[in-house]
């Protein structure tokens, strides 16, 4: 999976996947009797074309074979998505991981599945964007629908708007896409505002919470719990597919949110709880963004794996010494001593009331006003 590599200096460092699996293994998560680790296959063109156009898949093949001929009109060979030999196979293997997850949930061999190499949510039907070639999350959602699932909720907690996934299902009432992200006024891709609510046949199927720059754990969790559980409950999905980009962390170099690993762990827990409550516990979780490769990404995604495995790792658990030694030797980087950031997690429930002077509350209310009535909910009280 580390073959998905845009080259030295690119923020999407493949080492983040290596470090995540090493940390999860050191924590004993991959040795649990009920956990299996499966090798993803390269997705076929026919599978990729369930959400991508044949012309786009063909263009990726061409660039993959001849990186010297970029196709910037399709986002291939750009600064964000540099062309490299083997691009198609590398991207299609990450996509294959999420397709494998969907197949396991469909056939009942798994209730939960995690593909932390996935979550490439900026890829649209006919264009690569934002470090994303093929949209594995959308492929997993489509596989579930094609397998007989009637409604899927897609929940995206990356710091960036999940624009590609939203666009693919923009006019599909079977899919509820919810994205909580830093406002497009201050961050790529510049979209994802409250008034983006879905196509004419699927009004209310797209939900966007565009959080102000600097939002921390308390504001983020208040926003999540003021919007997501109510809409998921009204939509009644049969499976949840989630994207857990951890670039919302306060030490991420590309974004301006202020979350902790503790807050990100809480978000993963909340998504898992929604799957228990509404989806018969069926949940597929993917990775996404995250560019602090040694301090943040491995811890955040190891927590995601642990939660999905039903064995949450306490925040004050020491980071295993063998993993820290490996990072020090490989990167010369000091790493955190604990699995959490040692912060106090607290947030105000929406039930305490709306504060018009609070920027987060104004964002939440804009989303609730735009979307809640389309689901039969009252934006002020539900």
C-alpha positions as CSV (number, residue, x, y, z in Angstrom):
1,X,0.0,0.0,0.0
2,X,3.0,2.3,0.5
3,X,3.4,2.3,-3.3
4,X,0.9,5.1,-3.3
5,X,3.8,7.6,-3.3
6,X,3.9,11.0,-4.9
7,X,7.6,11.4,-4.2
8,X,10.0,13.0,-1.7
9,X,8.7,16.1,0.0
10,X,5.0,15.5,-0.9
11,X,2.8,15.8,2.2
12,X,1.0,12.5,1.5
13,X,4.0,10.5,2.9
14,X,3.5,6.7,2.6
15,X,5.5,6.2,5.8
16,X,2.3,7.2,7.7
17,X,0.8,3.9,6.7
18,X,3.9,1.9,7.7
19,X,4.1,3.6,11.1
20,X,0.4,3.1,11.7
21,X,0.5,-0.7,11.2
22,X,3.6,-0.9,13.2
23,X,2.0,0.9,16.2
24,X,-1.2,-1.1,15.9
25,X,0.9,-4.3,16.0
26,X,3.0,-3.1,18.9
27,X,-0.3,-2.4,20.8
28,X,-1.4,-6.0,20.2
29,X,-4.4,-4.9,18.1
30,X,-3.6,-7.0,15.1
31,X,-3.1,-10.2,17.2
32,X,-6.6,-10.1,18.7
33,X,-8.4,-13.4,18.0
34,X,-11.3,-11.7,16.3
35,X,-9.2,-9.4,14.1
36,X,-7.9,-10.5,10.7
37,X,-5.6,-8.6,8.4
38,X,-6.4,-9.0,4.8
39,X,-4.3,-8.0,1.7
40,X,-6.2,-5.8,-0.7
41,X,-6.2,-6.7,-4.4
42,X,-5.9,-4.1,-7.2
43,X,-9.5,-3.0,-8.1
44,X,-10.5,-3.9,-11.6
45,X,-11.4,-1.2,-14.2
46,X,-15.0,-2.5,-14.0
47,X,-15.1,-1.9,-10.3
48,X,-13.5,1.5,-10.5
49,X,-16.0,2.5,-13.2
50,X,-18.9,2.0,-10.8
51,X,-18.1,5.6,-9.6
52,X,-15.5,6.9,-12.0
53,X,-15.9,7.5,-15.8
54,X,-14.2,5.1,-18.2
55,X,-12.3,8.0,-19.7
56,X,-10.8,9.0,-16.4
57,X,-9.7,5.4,-15.6
58,X,-8.1,5.2,-19.0
59,X,-6.3,8.5,-18.4
60,X,-4.9,7.2,-15.1
61,X,-3.7,4.1,-16.9
62,X,-1.9,6.3,-19.5
63,X,-0.2,8.5,-16.9
64,X,0.8,5.4,-14.9
65,X,2.6,4.0,-18.0
66,X,4.0,7.3,-19.1
67,X,4.4,9.9,-16.3
68,X,6.0,12.3,-18.6
69,X,2.6,13.1,-20.3
70,X,0.4,14.7,-17.6
71,X,-3.3,15.3,-18.0
72,X,-3.9,18.4,-15.9
73,X,-7.4,18.7,-17.2
74,X,-8.2,15.6,-15.2
75,X,-6.0,16.6,-12.2
76,X,-3.2,14.1,-13.2
77,X,0.4,15.3,-13.1
78,X,-0.4,18.5,-11.0
79,X,1.4,19.8,-8.0
80,X,-1.1,18.1,-5.7
81,X,-1.2,14.8,-7.7
82,X,2.2,14.4,-9.4
83,X,2.3,11.6,-12.0
84,X,4.4,8.6,-11.1
85,X,5.0,5.2,-12.7
86,X,2.6,2.6,-11.4
87,X,0.1,5.3,-10.2
88,X,-2.9,3.3,-11.4
89,X,-2.0,0.1,-9.6
90,X,-1.1,1.9,-6.4
91,X,-4.3,3.9,-6.3
92,X,-6.4,0.9,-7.4
93,X,-5.0,-1.2,-4.6
94,X,-6.0,1.4,-2.0
95,X,-9.5,1.3,-3.6
96,X,-9.4,-2.5,-3.4
97,X,-9.0,-2.3,0.3
98,X,-12.3,-0.4,0.7
99,X,-14.0,-2.7,-1.7
100,X,-12.8,-5.7,0.3
101,X,-14.2,-4.0,3.4
102,X,-17.6,-3.6,1.8
103,X,-17.6,-7.2,0.6
104,X,-16.9,-8.4,4.1
105,X,-19.7,-6.4,5.6
106,X,-22.1,-7.5,2.8
107,X,-21.4,-11.3,3.3
108,X,-21.5,-11.0,7.1
109,X,-17.9,-12.1,7.6
110,X,-17.2,-8.8,9.4
111,X,-19.3,-6.2,11.2
112,X,-16.5,-3.6,11.2
113,X,-13.7,-3.1,8.7
114,X,-10.9,-0.5,8.6
115,X,-8.9,0.7,5.6
116,X,-6.7,3.4,7.0
117,X,-4.9,3.6,3.6
118,X,-8.2,4.8,2.1
119,X,-10.4,7.8,2.6
120,X,-9.3,9.5,-0.7
121,X,-12.4,11.8,-0.6
122,X,-11.4,14.5,-3.1
123,X,-11.4,12.3,-6.2
124,X,-14.5,13.0,-8.3
125,X,-16.1,11.0,-11.0
126,X,-13.8,12.2,-13.8
127,X,-11.0,14.1,-12.0
128,X,-8.2,13.5,-9.4
129,X,-7.8,16.2,-6.8
130,X,-6.1,16.9,-3.5
131,X,-3.8,13.9,-3.3
132,X,-6.6,11.6,-4.3
133,X,-6.8,9.5,-7.5
134,X,-9.6,7.0,-7.0
135,X,-12.3,7.6,-4.4
136,X,-12.2,4.4,-2.4
137,X,-14.9,5.5,0.1
138,X,-17.4,6.2,-2.8
139,X,-16.5,2.8,-4.2
140,X,-17.3,1.1,-0.9
141,X,-20.6,3.0,-0.7
142,X,-21.5,2.0,-4.2
143,X,-20.6,-1.7,-3.6
144,X,-22.9,-1.7,-0.6
145,X,-25.7,-0.2,-2.6
146,X,-25.1,-2.7,-5.5
147,X,-25.1,-5.5,-2.9
148,X,-28.7,-4.6,-1.7
149,X,-28.1,-2.1,1.1
150,X,-30.9,0.5,0.8
151,X,-29.4,3.5,2.6
152,X,-25.8,4.4,3.5
153,X,-24.6,7.2,5.7
154,X,-21.1,8.6,4.8
155,X,-19.6,10.6,7.7
156,X,-16.4,12.6,6.9
157,X,-14.4,14.1,9.8
158,X,-11.3,15.2,7.8
159,X,-10.2,18.8,8.1
160,X,-11.0,19.2,4.4
161,X,-14.5,19.1,2.8
162,X,-15.3,15.6,1.4
163,X,-16.2,17.2,-1.9
164,X,-15.5,14.2,-4.2
165,X,-17.6,11.8,-2.3
166,X,-20.4,14.4,-2.0
167,X,-20.3,15.1,-5.8
168,X,-20.5,11.4,-6.7
169,X,-23.7,10.9,-4.7
170,X,-25.0,14.5,-5.0
171,X,-28.3,13.4,-6.5
172,X,-28.7,9.9,-4.9
173,X,-31.3,9.9,-2.1
174,X,-29.9,6.5,-0.9
175,X,-26.7,8.1,0.4
176,X,-26.4,10.7,3.2
177,X,-23.1,12.5,3.0
178,X,-22.1,14.4,6.1
179,X,-18.8,16.4,6.2
180,X,-17.5,18.4,9.2
181,X,-14.5,20.4,8.0
182,X,-12.6,23.7,8.2
183,X,-14.5,26.4,6.3
184,X,-13.7,26.7,2.6
185,X,-13.0,30.3,3.3
186,X,-9.7,29.4,4.8
187,X,-8.9,25.9,3.4
188,X,-8.9,23.8,0.2
189,X,-11.1,22.9,-1.6
190,X,-13.0,26.1,-0.9
191,X,-16.4,24.3,-0.9
192,X,-18.7,22.6,1.7
193,X,-21.0,25.3,3.0
194,X,-24.4,24.9,4.7
195,X,-26.4,25.7,1.6
196,X,-24.9,22.7,-0.3
197,X,-27.7,20.2,0.4
198,X,-27.8,17.8,-2.5
199,X,-29.3,17.6,-6.0
200,X,-32.9,18.1,-7.1
201,X,-33.8,14.4,-6.5
202,X,-32.0,14.2,-3.2
203,X,-32.5,17.4,-1.3
204,X,-31.0,17.1,2.2
205,X,-28.7,14.2,1.2
206,X,-25.6,16.4,1.5
207,X,-24.8,18.0,4.9
208,X,-21.9,20.4,5.5
209,X,-20.6,21.9,8.7
210,X,-18.0,24.5,7.7
211,X,-16.2,25.1,11.0
212,X,-14.2,28.3,11.7
213,X,-10.4,28.2,11.5
214,X,-9.0,27.5,15.0
215,X,-12.0,25.3,16.2
216,X,-10.8,23.0,19.0
217,X,-12.1,19.8,20.6
218,X,-15.0,21.5,22.5
219,X,-16.4,23.3,19.5
220,X,-15.9,20.4,17.1
221,X,-17.6,17.9,19.3
222,X,-20.4,20.3,20.1
223,X,-21.0,20.7,16.3
224,X,-20.8,16.9,15.7
225,X,-23.3,16.1,18.4
226,X,-25.6,19.0,17.3
227,X,-25.9,17.7,13.8
228,X,-24.8,14.1,13.1
229,X,-26.8,11.9,15.5
230,X,-30.1,13.7,14.7
231,X,-29.6,13.3,10.9
232,X,-28.4,9.7,11.0
233,X,-31.4,8.8,13.2
234,X,-33.8,10.5,10.8
235,X,-32.1,8.9,7.7
236,X,-32.0,5.3,9.2
237,X,-29.0,4.0,7.3
238,X,-28.2,0.3,7.2
239,X,-24.4,0.8,7.1
240,X,-22.1,3.7,8.0
241,X,-19.0,4.4,5.9
242,X,-16.7,7.0,7.6
243,X,-13.6,8.9,6.7
244,X,-11.2,9.7,9.5
245,X,-8.7,12.1,8.2
246,X,-6.7,13.3,11.2
247,X,-5.4,16.5,9.7
248,X,-7.8,18.4,12.1
249,X,-5.0,18.0,14.7
250,X,-3.5,21.2,16.2
251,X,0.0,20.1,15.0
252,X,-1.0,19.3,11.4
253,X,1.1,21.4,9.0
254,X,-1.6,21.9,6.4
255,X,-4.7,23.0,8.3
256,X,-5.9,25.4,10.9
257,X,-8.1,23.4,13.3
258,X,-7.1,22.7,16.8
259,X,-8.1,19.2,17.8
260,X,-6.2,16.7,19.9
261,X,-5.8,13.0,19.4
262,X,-8.1,12.7,22.3
263,X,-10.8,14.5,20.4
264,X,-10.2,12.5,17.3
265,X,-10.6,9.3,19.3
266,X,-13.9,10.6,20.7
267,X,-15.1,11.3,17.2
268,X,-14.3,7.7,16.1
269,X,-16.1,6.4,19.2
270,X,-19.2,8.5,18.4
271,X,-19.3,7.2,14.8
272,X,-19.0,3.6,16.1
273,X,-21.8,4.2,18.6
274,X,-24.1,5.5,15.7
275,X,-23.4,2.2,13.9
276,X,-24.4,0.2,16.9
277,X,-27.6,2.3,17.4
278,X,-28.8,2.6,13.8
279,X,-27.0,0.1,11.6
280,X,-26.9,-3.2,13.4
281,X,-23.3,-2.3,14.2
282,X,-22.2,-2.4,10.5
283,X,-19.4,0.1,10.0
284,X,-16.6,0.7,7.5
285,X,-13.9,3.2,8.5
286,X,-11.3,4.7,6.3
287,X,-8.3,7.0,6.8
288,X,-7.8,10.2,4.8
289,X,-5.7,13.2,5.4
290,X,-3.0,13.6,8.1
291,X,0.4,15.1,7.5
292,X,2.1,15.0,10.9
293,X,3.5,11.6,10.1
294,X,5.2,10.6,13.4
295,X,3.3,12.4,16.2
296,X,-0.3,12.3,15.1
297,X,-1.3,9.9,12.3
298,X,-0.2,6.6,13.8
299,X,-1.7,7.3,17.2
300,X,-5.0,8.6,15.8
301,X,-5.5,5.7,13.4
302,X,-4.4,3.1,15.9
303,X,-7.2,4.4,18.1
304,X,-9.6,4.0,15.2
305,X,-8.5,0.4,14.7
306,X,-8.8,-0.3,18.5
307,X,-12.3,1.2,18.6
308,X,-13.4,-0.8,15.6
309,X,-11.9,-3.9,17.2
310,X,-13.9,-3.3,20.4
311,X,-10.7,-2.9,22.4
312,X,-10.3,0.9,22.9
313,X,-6.8,1.9,24.0
314,X,-6.9,4.2,27.1
315,X,-5.5,7.7,26.3
316,X,-2.9,7.4,29.1
317,X,-1.5,4.2,27.7
318,X,2.3,4.6,27.1
319,X,3.3,4.5,23.5
320,X,5.2,1.2,23.1
321,X,9.0,1.6,23.5
322,X,9.8,-0.6,20.5
323,X,7.7,1.7,18.2
324,X,9.3,4.8,19.6
325,X,12.8,3.3,19.1
326,X,11.9,2.5,15.5
327,X,10.8,6.0,14.8
328,X,13.8,7.5,16.4
329,X,16.1,5.3,14.4
330,X,14.3,5.7,11.1
331,X,13.3,9.4,11.3
332,X,15.4,10.9,14.1
333,X,12.2,12.2,15.6
334,X,11.1,12.3,19.2
335,X,7.6,10.9,19.7
336,X,4.8,11.4,22.3
337,X,5.1,9.2,25.4
338,X,1.3,8.6,25.7
339,X,-1.4,7.5,23.3
340,X,-3.3,10.7,24.0
341,X,-2.5,14.4,24.2
342,X,-3.4,14.7,27.9
343,X,-6.2,17.3,27.4
344,X,-9.5,17.7,29.2
345,X,-12.3,16.7,26.8
346,X,-15.4,18.8,27.5
347,X,-18.0,20.3,25.3
348,X,-21.4,22.0,25.7
349,X,-24.4,20.0,24.6
350,X,-26.6,21.8,22.1
351,X,-29.5,21.5,24.6
352,X,-27.9,24.2,26.7
353,X,-28.9,26.7,24.0
354,X,-27.7,28.5,20.9
355,X,-25.2,31.4,21.3
356,X,-25.4,33.8,18.4
357,X,-22.1,35.3,19.4
358,X,-20.2,32.0,19.0
359,X,-18.9,31.4,15.5
360,X,-19.2,27.6,15.9
361,X,-22.8,27.9,17.0
362,X,-23.6,30.1,14.0
363,X,-22.1,27.5,11.7
364,X,-24.1,24.7,13.4
365,X,-27.3,26.7,13.2
366,X,-26.7,27.5,9.5
367,X,-26.5,23.8,8.8
368,X,-29.5,22.8,10.9
369,X,-31.6,25.5,9.2
370,X,-30.6,24.3,5.8
371,X,-31.0,20.6,6.3
372,X,-33.0,19.6,9.3
373,X,-36.4,20.6,7.8
374,X,-35.7,18.5,4.8
375,X,-35.6,15.5,7.2
376,X,-38.7,16.5,9.1
377,X,-36.6,17.9,12.0
378,X,-36.9,21.3,13.8
379,X,-33.6,23.2,13.5
380,X,-34.1,24.9,16.8
381,X,-35.1,21.9,19.0
382,X,-34.4,18.4,17.5
